[in-house]
């Protein structure tokens, strides 16, 4: 509609003011108009009346409208023209407008200033309307059903307003009789048009839809129970999906598909009996395809199905399920504890090691607060938040904790996680308690190796003073020997006999002490010799050895072993030797055999 014409209302009205103020008798004019439209029906009937009348009364806007039956405050135009040109119809809310003639049920005329009478009517303001003439159509019960309205951008003269009013009164009387009939005819034509359009849209949808569609007639037994379904129609997509063509129309499902699964027929029967639509998924063995089927009953004696091929979707779901299971198995097979949390600390991942550590299953852990089911991690939540904020992994080593009264050590690694808009982290915990203990043992072993090196050096240093002790002890014993002449001479110079000296030493036990010093020195010398021999680098070659001597030397080595922690002395253990009288020499690596003997003796002493 040309509601915003470039030409002003005054210019348009001036062009139409030069008409005969009394072009004819109103009744004769209406008769003439009706003669022209007598063979027309529906919208054409109203369009012709509007165009002919607009030409006579020179209106700026002229239209016929009807009230919507379900909403009597909405007016919908049936036919409208601007000047003498038909334009598009529209709907209009009547509240607060000039069309309150619907309420008054009589003609309404404003020669000018109609906007002042209805200030909230935007329609009048936008079109700059000054003059207004309108008349309602009433049914047999005097209820308004429609309206005839003429609008003018310039004021009307008294004579012109009265003349147009007479024409409207005559026309409204005729239209009141014809309005419902012609409007009904108009709606019938429109309904047929809409039906044809709907049928065309349905046929287009039916033939172009990518999902298969089949329509069936329901076949029942004497009790009314559905037994089979006869094909009435099917679309091209159904043919493509199933390989069946329209040649099957008129045949039943069991005739066309004798191997159809019973589950399909049972589901169809429930829908046919109850009328309730269902959606289900099923696999067709003959076609080797998965289908999602929507089954419904469009009519009491009809049954319809829509088929969607979801084979690829099912295969993708199976692959996804397989990958998910594989990923879960990989995560569960890891020796580390893996826990996934969101930024609020709620569990989103929980592997088998976490279950073993806490006794909480993965299903129970899902969505729970990590502190409630794994309190040990509460102290680490700040580190988790730091990792999420910085969006980089954080690793913390040798974190100690008490478990069953013993100190355990763990490595903690935090990986920030951002997926599907959810922020969180994966926490990995590795128990390194055994590793730490092995490291400590290795350090202790290295210390012992160092002590071994020191012992070898000390043995060399001990040899010198030990040799002096043994040598001087032997010299003392020799100088107390009464059979040596020089000893007698030296004693006599001192006015004492050598026998008297020996008698004194014997009575004081000094000779016994000298013998003990000599024996201890020799024993110490033998131990030092064994230590030096054991600590020398093995040449890894086989030589003949007396196995009894190797055992004796090893017992001497073991007798020098003393554990400060366990506070035992190997010398306090009684050793009973039972060797065969004749044992041949054997070829072996002596130091390695001694190591074996030493380990056996020490382990036995520890036990």
C-alpha positions, 0 to 999 in steps of 0.5 A: 500500500502506498501509505507514504506517497511523495505527493501530499494529501492536499495535491491528491485531493485537489486533483479529485475535487473537480468531480460532480458533487451529485453524479447521480441518485445514490440508489441508482448508483448502487443498482448500477454497481450491482449490475456489474458485479452480479456474475462475480463471486468471492474476492472478485465481487468485493474488489469490483465494488470497491474499485467502482465505488472509489471512482465515484466518491473519489476517496483516498482510501476505501475498504471493506473489512470483517471482524475476526470471529474469535477476536472481535477487536481485530478487523481484517480487510477483505478488499482495499484500494488507494485512490483507484488501485487495489492494494494488499489487505491487512489486519488492524486492532480496533481499540481506541480507533475511529472504527468504534462504529462497530460498537455504535452500529450506525454510520459515523461521519467526520468531515474534518479533524478526525485525528483530534477525535481519536488521538491514539489512532496511529493509522489516521496520523500516519496517513494524515487523514482528515475526513472519515465516513464509515458504516457497519454491516449487521447480521440478522441479530444486529451484531456487527460483522463487517465495515465499509470505510472511506478516508480522506486527507482533506476535509469534506464539505457538508454536501459531499459528506451527506451524499457519500453517507446516502450511498453508504447507507444504500450500499450497506443495506445491500451488502448486509444481505450479500456479505456473509454469502459472498464472504463465505464464497470467498472463504470457500474459494480461498480454502480450495486454493489453500487445499491445493497449495497444501496438497502441492506442498505435501506432494513436494515434501512427500517426494523430496523428503530424505526419510522413507515414508510408507502408508498402510491399510490396517488389516484386522481379524474378526476380533479387531486385532491387527494381523497385517498391513497393506501398502497404500503409498510410499515415497522415493526415499523409502524405495531407495532405503529398502530397495522396494518399488511402488509395484508392492502397492496393494500387497501386505507387509508379510507378503513383501517381507516374509522374513520381517522380525516379529519385534517390528510386527508387534510394535506396529500392532501396539500402535495400530491398536492404541493409536499412540505414536512410537519411535524405536530403533531396530536392525534389519537383517535382510538389508543389513541396516539400522533404522530409526522408525517413527510409527503412527496412525494417521487415520483409524484404519491407516498405519504409517511409518517413517524410516531413517537410515542410522547405520552410519550413526550406529557404526560411529556410536560403536566406534566411539564406544570402543574408543571410550572403552579402550581409553578407559582400559588404558587409564585403568591399566596405568599404575598411577592414580588418575583423578579428573576434577572440574574447577570446583573440585567435583570428580569427572574422572576416576580410574581403577587405581583411585578405586583401589586407593580409596575403596570408592567406585568410579560410579560413586565418585562421579560428581562428588567433591574430591575432598569428601572421597579423597581427603588427602588431596584437599591440601593440593587443591590450591596447586590444582587451581594454580595449574588451571589459572596458569594453564600449564602442568605443575609437578611436585616431587617426594610429597610425604604422607602418613599411611597406616602409621608409616611414611609414604612418598608420592610424586604429584603431577597436575595437568590443566584440562579445558574441554567443551567449555569446562575447565578442570584438571587431571591429577596424577599421583605416583607412589614412589615409596619403594623407589625412595627406599631403594634410593636410600639403600643405594646411598647406604650401599655406596656409603658401605662401599666407601667404608670398604675402601676406607677399611682396606686403607686402614688395614694397610695402615694397621699392618705397620704398628701390628708388625711392630707389636708382634716383632717386639713381643717376639723379641721380649719372649726371646730375651726372657729365654734362659737358654740364651747366654746373653740373657744370663749375662745380662741378668747376672750384671743386674745381680739376678738370675734369669730363672729368678726373672722368669719365676717373677714374670710367671708368678705375675702372669706376665709371660701368659700376657705376652703369649696372649699379645702374640696370639692376638697379634697373629689373629689380627694380622690374619684378619687384616690379610683376609680383608685385604685379600677380599677387597682386592679387585677380582681378576675373574679367573678360575684357579684351584682353591681349597674350599675349606680354607676359603670357608675358614677365611670367610668365618674370620671375616664374618667374626669382625662384623658388628651391626650397630643397629641390631647390636649383635657380635658374630663372635658370640655365635658358636661355629661348628666346623664339620669338613670332609677329611679329603676334599679335592681342590676346586677351580673357582673365583675365590673372592666370589665364593667367599662373597657367597659364604659371607652373605650366608653367614651374615644372613644366618647371624641376622636371622 
